[in-house]
Amino acid sequence: MYLGWFDDNPKKSASLKITEAIDAYMDRFKTRPNVVLVNEADCAEINGVKVRPEGYIRRNNFWVGWEDAARV
């Protein structure tokens, strides 16, 4: 299950946007995600979560979710 998150605020860093997306996921699903799919331009290092750039993700869109450990 993924949560789509959009944030195009140019004053925020990519890591802050990803952290806010993770927080929204945890509020909604009551569990911590293990992967965030991002555009290559929005890649950032986040502890405890795999941030994976994908070519089909548009800029400022963040897909936060859970994948089996074998895929992450």
C-alpha positions as CSV (number, residue, x, y, z in Angstrom):
1,M,0.0,0.0,0.0
2,Y,1.4,3.4,-1.0
3,L,0.5,6.9,0.0
4,G,1.0,9.5,-2.7
5,W,2.4,12.8,-1.4
6,F,2.9,16.1,-3.4
7,D,4.9,19.1,-2.2
8,D,6.3,21.6,-4.7
9,N,7.3,24.2,-2.1
10,P,10.7,25.5,-3.4
11,K,11.7,26.6,0.2
12,K,11.8,23.0,1.5
13,S,14.6,20.6,1.0
14,A,13.8,17.2,-0.6
15,S,14.7,15.5,2.7
16,L,12.1,17.6,4.6
17,K,9.5,16.8,2.0
18,I,10.2,13.1,2.3
19,T,10.1,13.2,6.1
20,E,6.8,15.0,6.0
21,A,5.5,12.4,3.6
22,I,6.7,9.6,5.9
23,D,4.9,11.3,8.9
24,A,1.7,11.5,6.9
25,Y,2.0,7.8,6.0
26,M,2.4,6.9,9.7
27,D,-0.6,9.1,10.7
28,R,-2.7,7.3,8.2
29,F,-1.6,3.7,8.4
30,K,-0.2,3.6,12.0
31,T,3.0,1.9,10.8
32,R,6.4,3.1,9.5
33,P,7.1,2.7,5.8
34,N,10.2,1.1,4.5
35,V,10.4,2.7,1.0
36,V,9.8,6.0,-0.7
37,L,9.7,6.2,-4.5
38,V,10.9,9.6,-5.7
39,N,12.1,11.4,-8.9
40,E,15.8,11.2,-9.4
41,A,16.0,15.0,-8.7
42,D,14.4,14.5,-5.3
43,C,16.6,11.8,-4.0
44,A,17.8,12.2,-0.4
45,E,19.2,10.0,2.4
46,I,16.6,9.2,5.2
47,N,17.5,6.9,8.1
48,G,15.5,3.7,8.3
49,V,13.8,4.2,5.0
50,K,15.0,3.2,1.5
51,V,14.6,6.2,-0.8
52,R,14.5,4.8,-4.4
53,P,14.6,7.0,-7.5
54,E,12.3,5.9,-10.3
55,G,12.1,7.4,-13.7
56,Y,8.3,7.3,-13.8
57,I,7.8,9.4,-10.7
58,R,7.3,13.1,-11.4
59,R,9.2,15.8,-9.6
60,N,7.9,16.7,-6.2
61,N,5.8,13.5,-6.0
62,F,6.6,11.0,-3.2
63,W,5.2,7.5,-3.1
64,V,5.5,6.3,0.5
65,G,4.9,2.6,1.2
66,W,5.8,-0.8,2.4
67,E,7.5,-3.5,0.3
68,D,8.7,-6.9,1.2
69,A,12.3,-7.0,2.4
70,A,13.3,-9.1,-0.6
71,R,12.3,-6.2,-3.0
72,V,13.8,-3.4,-1.0
